Amino acid sequence: MESSNEISLVIQNIKEAFDNAKNIIVIPHSYPDGDAIGSALGIYLTLKATNKKVSLISPNGFPDFLKCLPHCDEIILANKTKSNIDDLFNKADLIICVDFNMANRMENLENYVKQSKALKILIDHHPEPENFCDYIYQTTQASSAAELVFDVIEKTGYKKYMNTEIATNIYAGIMTDTGCFSYSSSNPNTFRVASELMKYGVNADIVYDSIYNNFSFDRMRLLGLSLNEKMTYLPEYKTAYITLSAKELKNYSFKAGDTEGFVNYPLSIKGVIFSAIFIEKANNIKISFRSKGSFPVNKFAIDHFNGGGHVNAAGGESYENLNDCVNKFIALLKNYEDDLNT
């Protein structure tokens, strides 16, 4: 993030944008996760409390286990309705983007945003954000976009609108993006924010139970398959990976979000510092990468799999078939043997 003076100026500009806006749109990234939904709902409900016209538009749907979050039923799914999307963007004088650093992460909403004359704000914790917004509040030091949303709400004076439902959404965003505070949470501000949120009546036990103990039977069976039959361990590279074919997903009645968190399990193996999961979709292979320590999976994803992300958590994609994609991954590991064994 910039110097303190530059940060103060960004906050001042954001506050003025909040104060002056009448028709606001909030947008998370495509196929939003807990942080994207939690942070988007947090800023959406805060601004809605000021009696402004606010809409939360997601490019597409989100996992069922996040549907416990307050007011998530108010999210407009752009891939499900076209009736009022044009009208909302035509009237918008402020667009707030949360939890993504590249405009193409909005997919079907990218052109709407780029063509809009509305003022645009980005709140994000991913590195090297594209310059598609007027004001950017960003740092990779934050645990999550939700943590930054709280900072923005606090620093702009909009914390006076905070209530239990807003706090619960922001807390859920932080909780899910830190693996229940097990990673990406070394910054003391993360725990300060969590503590502040709980003062507004957040029940941490209920939030955890609603999200992490609310999976389908088929999802648990799919996890069993992934760990028992579909995980490969490569000790010479301190790496383990999981592959799931489209047929396997269909056999286990796959729903969006069912594989959330699967990529983290191989990191529980003693000695493993690099983990990946390859999921076969209709038109491509979706890949998630995780690492421990200093191995930069975001650079690995950028260099080889059309992706990006954080040092220890990144994603990518491939347009090869599943076998060729995995074979490419294995072949690449030879080039990183020294890095993985330091």
C-alpha positions as CSV (number, residue, x, y, z in Angstrom):
1,M,0.0,0.0,0.0
2,E,1.1,3.6,-0.5
3,S,2.5,6.0,2.1
4,S,0.2,7.1,5.0
5,N,-0.5,10.4,3.3
6,E,-1.5,8.7,0.1
7,I,-3.7,6.2,2.0
8,S,-5.4,9.1,3.8
9,L,-6.1,10.8,0.4
10,V,-7.6,7.5,-0.9
11,I,-9.8,7.2,2.2
12,Q,-10.9,10.8,1.8
13,N,-11.8,10.2,-1.8
14,I,-13.7,7.0,-1.0
15,K,-15.6,8.8,1.8
16,E,-16.6,11.6,-0.6
17,A,-17.7,9.0,-3.1
18,F,-19.8,7.2,-0.4
19,D,-21.3,10.5,0.7
20,N,-22.2,11.7,-2.7
21,A,-23.4,8.5,-4.4
22,K,-27.1,7.8,-4.9
23,N,-27.1,4.6,-6.9
24,I,-24.4,2.1,-6.0
25,I,-23.4,-1.3,-7.3
26,V,-21.2,-3.7,-5.4
27,I,-19.5,-6.5,-7.4
28,P,-17.5,-9.6,-6.2
29,H,-15.4,-11.8,-8.5
30,S,-16.9,-14.6,-10.6
31,Y,-17.8,-17.7,-8.6
32,P,-17.4,-15.9,-5.4
33,D,-15.9,-17.5,-2.3
34,G,-16.5,-16.7,1.4
35,D,-14.3,-13.6,1.4
36,A,-15.9,-12.2,-1.8
37,I,-19.4,-12.8,-0.6
38,G,-18.8,-11.7,3.0
39,S,-16.9,-8.5,2.0
40,A,-19.4,-7.6,-0.7
41,L,-22.4,-8.1,1.7
42,G,-20.6,-6.1,4.4
43,I,-20.1,-3.0,2.2
44,Y,-23.5,-3.4,0.5
45,L,-25.4,-3.5,3.8
46,T,-23.4,-0.6,5.3
47,L,-24.2,1.7,2.4
48,K,-27.8,0.4,2.2
49,A,-28.2,1.5,5.9
50,T,-27.7,5.1,4.7
51,N,-30.9,4.8,2.6
52,K,-29.0,4.9,-0.7
53,K,-30.0,2.7,-3.6
54,V,-27.6,-0.2,-3.5
55,S,-27.4,-3.3,-5.5
56,L,-25.1,-6.3,-5.1
57,I,-24.5,-8.1,-8.4
58,S,-22.5,-11.3,-8.7
59,P,-21.4,-12.5,-12.1
60,N,-22.7,-15.9,-11.1
61,G,-23.7,-18.2,-8.2
62,F,-21.9,-19.1,-5.0
63,P,-21.7,-22.2,-2.9
64,D,-24.7,-23.4,-0.9
65,F,-22.8,-23.4,2.4
66,L,-22.5,-19.6,2.1
67,K,-26.3,-19.2,1.8
68,C,-26.5,-18.9,5.6
69,L,-25.0,-15.4,5.5
70,P,-27.4,-12.6,6.3
71,H,-29.1,-11.0,3.3
72,C,-27.4,-13.2,0.8
73,D,-30.8,-13.7,-0.8
74,E,-30.6,-10.1,-2.0
75,I,-27.6,-10.8,-4.3
76,I,-28.5,-10.5,-8.0
77,L,-27.0,-13.2,-10.1
78,A,-26.1,-11.7,-13.5
79,N,-26.0,-15.1,-15.3
80,K,-29.6,-15.8,-14.1
81,T,-31.3,-12.5,-15.0
82,K,-30.9,-9.8,-17.6
83,S,-34.1,-7.9,-16.9
84,N,-32.7,-5.0,-14.8
85,I,-28.9,-5.3,-15.2
86,D,-28.8,-2.7,-17.9
87,D,-31.0,-0.3,-16.0
88,L,-28.9,-0.6,-12.8
89,F,-25.6,0.1,-14.6
90,N,-27.2,3.0,-16.5
91,K,-28.3,4.7,-13.3
92,A,-25.2,3.8,-11.2
93,D,-23.0,6.7,-10.1
94,L,-20.7,4.5,-8.0
95,I,-19.4,0.9,-8.5
96,I,-17.4,-0.9,-5.8
97,C,-15.4,-3.9,-6.7
98,V,-14.2,-6.3,-4.0
99,D,-11.8,-9.2,-3.7
100,F,-10.2,-9.3,-7.2
101,N,-7.4,-7.5,-9.0
102,M,-8.2,-8.0,-12.7
103,A,-11.2,-6.8,-14.5
104,N,-11.7,-10.2,-16.3
105,R,-12.5,-11.7,-12.9
106,M,-15.9,-10.1,-13.3
107,E,-16.5,-12.2,-16.5
108,N,-20.0,-11.2,-17.9
109,L,-19.9,-7.9,-15.9
110,E,-16.6,-6.6,-17.2
111,N,-17.9,-4.7,-20.1
112,Y,-20.7,-3.1,-18.0
113,V,-18.1,-1.8,-15.6
114,K,-15.6,-0.6,-18.2
115,Q,-18.3,1.2,-20.2
116,S,-20.0,2.8,-17.1
117,K,-19.3,6.4,-16.4
118,A,-19.8,5.8,-12.7
119,L,-17.0,6.4,-10.2
120,K,-15.2,3.1,-9.5
121,I,-13.6,1.9,-6.3
122,L,-11.5,-1.3,-5.8
123,I,-11.0,-2.9,-2.3
124,D,-8.7,-5.9,-2.6
125,H,-5.8,-7.8,-1.0
126,H,-4.3,-9.4,-4.2
127,P,-1.0,-8.2,-5.6
128,E,-0.5,-5.9,-8.6
129,P,-4.1,-4.7,-9.2
130,E,-5.1,-3.6,-12.7
131,N,-5.9,0.1,-13.1
132,F,-9.6,-0.2,-14.0
133,C,-10.9,1.8,-11.0
134,D,-10.6,5.4,-10.0
135,Y,-9.6,4.7,-6.4
136,I,-7.8,1.6,-5.2
137,Y,-7.6,0.6,-1.5
138,Q,-5.3,-2.4,-1.6
139,T,-2.6,-4.2,0.3
140,T,-1.3,-7.8,0.3
141,Q,-0.6,-7.5,4.0
142,A,-4.3,-7.9,4.8
143,S,-5.7,-11.4,5.5
144,S,-8.7,-10.8,3.2
145,A,-10.8,-8.3,1.3
146,A,-13.2,-8.4,4.2
147,E,-10.6,-7.1,6.6
148,L,-10.0,-4.2,4.2
149,V,-13.7,-3.6,3.9
150,F,-13.9,-3.2,7.7
151,D,-10.9,-0.8,7.5
152,V,-12.6,1.3,4.9
153,I,-15.9,1.4,6.8
154,E,-14.0,2.4,10.0
155,K,-11.8,5.0,8.4
156,T,-14.6,6.7,6.4
157,G,-16.7,7.1,9.5
158,Y,-19.3,4.6,8.3
159,K,-18.8,2.3,11.2
160,K,-21.7,4.0,12.9
161,Y,-23.9,2.0,10.7
162,M,-22.4,-1.3,11.8
163,N,-24.7,-3.9,13.2
164,T,-24.7,-7.7,13.9
165,E,-25.6,-8.7,10.3
166,I,-22.9,-6.5,8.7
167,A,-20.3,-7.7,11.2
168,T,-21.3,-11.3,10.7
169,N,-20.7,-11.1,7.0
170,I,-17.3,-9.4,7.3
171,Y,-16.3,-11.9,10.0
172,A,-17.3,-14.8,7.7
173,G,-15.1,-13.3,5.0
174,I,-12.1,-13.1,7.2
175,M,-12.7,-16.5,8.7
176,T,-13.0,-18.3,5.4
177,D,-10.0,-16.7,3.8
178,T,-7.8,-17.4,6.7
179,G,-8.9,-21.1,7.1
180,C,-10.4,-20.2,10.5
181,F,-7.3,-18.0,11.4
182,S,-4.9,-20.8,10.6
183,Y,-3.1,-18.9,7.8
184,S,-2.8,-15.5,6.2
185,S,-3.6,-14.0,9.6
186,S,-0.2,-13.1,11.0
187,N,-1.0,-9.4,10.8
188,P,-2.2,-8.2,14.3
189,N,-4.9,-6.1,12.6
190,T,-6.7,-9.2,11.5
191,F,-7.3,-10.2,15.1
192,R,-8.1,-6.6,16.1
193,V,-10.8,-6.5,13.4
194,A,-12.2,-9.9,14.4
195,S,-12.4,-8.7,18.0
196,E,-14.1,-5.5,17.0
197,L,-16.7,-7.4,14.9
198,M,-17.5,-9.7,17.8
199,K,-18.4,-6.6,19.9
200,Y,-21.4,-6.2,17.5
201,G,-22.8,-9.6,18.5
202,V,-21.1,-11.9,16.0
203,N,-21.5,-15.5,17.3
204,A,-18.3,-17.1,16.0
205,D,-19.4,-20.6,16.9
206,I,-22.6,-20.3,14.9
207,V,-20.8,-18.7,11.9
208,Y,-18.3,-21.6,11.9
209,D,-20.9,-24.3,12.3
210,S,-23.2,-22.8,9.6
211,I,-20.4,-22.7,7.0
212,Y,-18.1,-25.7,7.8
213,N,-20.6,-28.1,9.2
214,N,-23.3,-27.7,6.6
215,F,-22.0,-29.8,3.6
216,S,-24.0,-32.4,1.7
217,F,-23.5,-36.1,2.1
218,D,-22.3,-36.3,-1.6
219,R,-19.7,-33.6,-0.9
220,M,-18.2,-35.7,2.0
221,R,-18.1,-38.7,-0.3
222,L,-16.3,-36.7,-2.9
223,L,-13.8,-35.6,-0.3
224,G,-13.2,-39.3,0.6
225,L,-12.7,-40.2,-3.1
226,S,-10.2,-37.3,-3.5
227,L,-8.1,-38.3,-0.5
228,N,-8.3,-42.1,-0.9
229,E,-8.1,-42.6,-4.7
230,K,-7.3,-39.3,-6.4
231,M,-4.4,-37.9,-4.5
232,T,-0.8,-38.4,-5.6
233,Y,2.2,-37.8,-3.4
234,L,5.6,-36.9,-4.9
235,P,8.0,-36.9,-2.0
236,E,11.0,-35.9,-4.2
237,Y,9.3,-32.6,-4.9
238,K,7.6,-32.2,-1.5
239,T,4.4,-32.0,-3.6
240,A,1.0,-33.7,-3.6
241,Y,-1.9,-33.2,-5.9
242,I,-5.5,-34.2,-6.5
243,T,-7.3,-34.7,-9.8
244,L,-11.1,-34.9,-10.4
245,S,-12.6,-35.6,-13.7
246,A,-16.0,-34.3,-14.9
247,K,-17.4,-37.8,-14.8
248,E,-16.3,-38.2,-11.1
249,L,-17.9,-34.8,-10.3
250,K,-21.2,-35.9,-11.9
251,N,-21.1,-39.3,-10.1
252,Y,-21.0,-37.4,-6.8
253,S,-23.7,-34.8,-7.7
254,F,-21.2,-32.0,-7.7
255,K,-22.4,-28.5,-6.9
256,A,-20.5,-25.2,-7.0
257,G,-18.3,-25.0,-4.0
258,D,-18.2,-28.7,-3.2
259,T,-14.4,-28.8,-3.7
260,E,-13.7,-25.7,-1.7
261,G,-10.8,-26.4,0.6
262,F,-9.8,-29.8,-0.9
263,V,-6.5,-28.3,-2.1
264,N,-5.4,-27.7,1.5
265,Y,-5.6,-31.3,2.7
266,P,-2.4,-32.5,1.0
267,L,-0.4,-29.8,2.9
268,S,-1.2,-31.8,6.1
269,I,1.2,-34.5,4.9
270,K,4.5,-34.3,6.7
271,G,7.0,-32.7,4.4
272,V,4.6,-31.5,1.7
273,I,5.0,-27.8,0.9
274,F,3.2,-27.6,-2.5
275,S,-0.3,-28.8,-3.2
276,A,-2.5,-28.6,-6.2
277,I,-6.0,-29.7,-7.4
278,F,-7.0,-30.2,-11.0
279,I,-10.8,-30.1,-11.7
280,E,-12.1,-30.9,-15.1
281,K,-14.8,-28.5,-16.3
282,A,-16.8,-28.4,-19.5
283,N,-14.3,-26.2,-21.4
284,N,-11.1,-26.2,-19.3
285,I,-9.3,-27.5,-16.3
286,K,-9.6,-25.4,-13.2
287,I,-6.5,-25.5,-11.0
288,S,-5.9,-24.3,-7.4
289,F,-2.4,-24.1,-5.9
290,R,-1.3,-23.8,-2.2
291,S,2.1,-23.8,-0.6
292,K,3.9,-23.4,2.7
293,G,6.8,-21.1,3.3
294,S,8.3,-19.0,0.6
295,F,7.4,-21.1,-2.5
296,P,5.5,-18.6,-4.7
297,V,2.5,-20.4,-6.2
298,N,1.2,-17.2,-7.7
299,K,4.3,-16.9,-9.9
300,F,4.0,-20.6,-10.8
301,A,0.4,-20.0,-11.8
302,I,1.2,-16.9,-13.8
303,D,4.2,-18.4,-15.6
304,H,2.5,-21.7,-16.6
305,F,-1.3,-21.8,-16.1
306,N,-2.8,-18.5,-17.0
307,G,-3.4,-17.6,-13.4
308,G,-2.3,-15.6,-10.4
309,G,-3.0,-14.9,-6.7
310,H,-1.1,-14.8,-3.5
311,V,2.3,-16.2,-2.7
312,N,0.8,-19.2,-0.8
313,A,-2.6,-19.4,-2.5
314,A,-3.2,-19.1,-6.2
315,G,-5.3,-20.4,-9.1
316,G,-5.0,-21.0,-12.8
317,E,-6.5,-22.8,-15.7
318,S,-5.6,-25.0,-18.7
319,Y,-7.2,-25.8,-22.0
320,E,-5.4,-29.1,-22.4
321,N,-7.1,-32.3,-21.4
322,L,-6.8,-33.4,-17.8
323,N,-4.1,-36.0,-18.4
324,D,-1.9,-33.6,-20.4
325,C,-2.4,-30.8,-17.9
326,V,-1.3,-33.0,-15.0
327,N,1.7,-34.4,-17.0
328,K,2.7,-30.8,-17.8
329,F,2.5,-30.0,-14.0
330,I,4.7,-33.0,-13.1
331,A,7.3,-32.2,-15.8
332,L,7.5,-28.6,-14.5
333,L,8.3,-29.7,-11.0
334,K,11.7,-30.8,-12.1
335,N,12.5,-27.2,-12.9
336,Y,11.6,-26.2,-9.3
337,E,13.3,-29.1,-7.5
338,D,15.9,-26.9,-5.8
339,D,13.3,-24.3,-4.7
340,L,11.0,-27.0,-3.3
341,N,13.8,-28.7,-1.4
342,T,15.4,-25.6,0.3
